[in-house]
Amino acid sequence: MRLRVEFTTEPFDLDETPRHALVARQVIDGADLDAVDVGPFGNTADGRADVVLDSVARLLRKTLEAGANRVSLQVSVLDEEDGR
């Protein structure tokens, strides 16, 4: 099974990237995910279910430790054939 996680961390800071956002990027970049899209207002990562779920657990722990006061996320099952 393949999953997609979409997430944001808060609080937002449009002047300087918050530490929790940098930590989120490190967690996602360090995971063995198939596709990653990082943006200023939302992030997406696709991969095998076990990798995505492990990454989500690490993401939650590390971003909260780094000062996030909210992490919003959505996990979706992808169609194996077309990636949706």
Buried (B, 14 or more C-beta within 10 A) or exposed (E): EBBBBBBBBBEEEEEEEBBBBEBBBBBBEEBEBBEBEEEEEEBBBBBBEEBBBBBBEBBBEBBBEBBBEEBEEEEBEBEEEEEE
